[in-house]
Amino acid sequence: MTEYISTNHNLEDVNFLLSKFIDESVFEGEILLENVKEMLKNDKFLTIVAYDDKPIGLFMAHTYDHPIFKNSCSDDIVLYVDGSHRGGLTAVRFIKKYITWAESKSVKYIQLGQSAGVGDINRVGKFFESMGFKNVGFNTLRGI
């Protein structure tokens, strides 16, 4: 049975999952563990680690005040499920917990994106829509 941990995170497990995420994504670079440690302590950030005997998934999000509009918003930072556990309920449970958390923070807009290149973008988009999200716009990326 999969267990979901939202507090008292094991930094090694979070780092392990972030490393796996980066290995599969279009992003390259060093994980800034000091920043991750600060995020784990800050109540404007949500981190959930899924375990099935070992760490299998990571979800991270944050809230912020929109810089132009008088609204509080929430964006995901990482939604990663190990390839051997994709297609199950892990991502569904992550998103349900995310929505509940964002509502508890009184945000007006809850956003999810797929800009890291992990997984099939069409499948991910349909999944997000099935969870009640509306597909608005798109992301593009250019490395420099």
Secondary structure, 3 states (H helix, E strand, C coil): CCEEECCCCCHHHHHHHHHHHHHHCCCCCCCCHHHHHHHHHCCCEEEEEEECCCEEEEEEEEEEECCCCCCEEEEEEEEEECHHHCCCCHHHHHHHHHHHHHHHCCCCEEECCCCCCCCCHHHHHHHHHHCCCCCCCCCCCCCC
